[in-house]
Amino acid sequence: MKISFLQRKVRFSKRKSLYLLVGSVILFTLGATLLLSLREEMRRMEEETLVKKMTLAKYSQFLQNRRSIEEELDRTRKQYESLQQRLLDGETPQLAAAQLQEMVKKALDRNGMAIRGFRILEPKESPFYQRISIHIDFNPVNNLLSLVQFIHDIEHHEKALVISEMDLLVPNPRMPNQIQGSFVISGAIKTIKQEKTKGKGREG
C-alpha cells in the first residue's frame, strides 16, 4: 500500500516536472518569437526613420534651391523690366525713329547745338530687338564743352541710346575750338517678329 502510494507520488512529480518543462519550452518559444518580432519591428522603424530623414533633407535642399531660383528669376525679371523701359516707345521703326530724332534734337538744343541735316537709316534686325539709327550732321560748335556735354547726355540718356559712329573735324585750323561733324545715334525697339509671336500666343 505504501509502495503504491510512493509510486503514484513519483509519477505525479514526474508529470509535474514534464508540465513545467513543456511550459518552460512554450514560454521560451513565445519569448524568443516576441523578442524576434520586437527586434524586427525596431529594425523596420529605424529604416523608416532613416528614409524620412533623407526625405526631409532632400526637401530642405529643394526649398533652399527653390528660394535661390526664385530670387534669380526675380532679379532677371527686374532686369528685363528695366531694359524694356529703356527701349524706344515707338511701335514701328518709323515711330521709333521719330521719337529718337526728337530726343536728339532736345539734347542738341539744350547744349546750344543745331542740326544741319539728318536721315533715318535702315533698321537692323536681331533675334529680340530692332536697332533704330539716325544720322545727323551738326553745325560748327564754338564751345568744345557743349559738344562733350551733348555726347554725355546721349550716352547717359534714360533710354538706351548709343553713339555708334562719330565723325568730327575742324573746318578752320585757325579756329581749332570750332568743331563740326556728324553722329550716328542708335536706340532699340522690340522686333516685329517678337510682337507677332506674343500676339499668336495670346490668341491661342
PyMOL commands that set and color helices and strands:
alter all, ss='L'
color gray80, all
select helices_A, chain A and resi 2-85+93-110+144-155+192-203
alter helices_A, ss='H'
color red, helices_A
select strands_A, chain A and resi 115-120+124-125+129-141+162-169+179-190
alter strands_A, ss='S'
color yellow, strands_A
deselect
rebuild
show_as cartoon
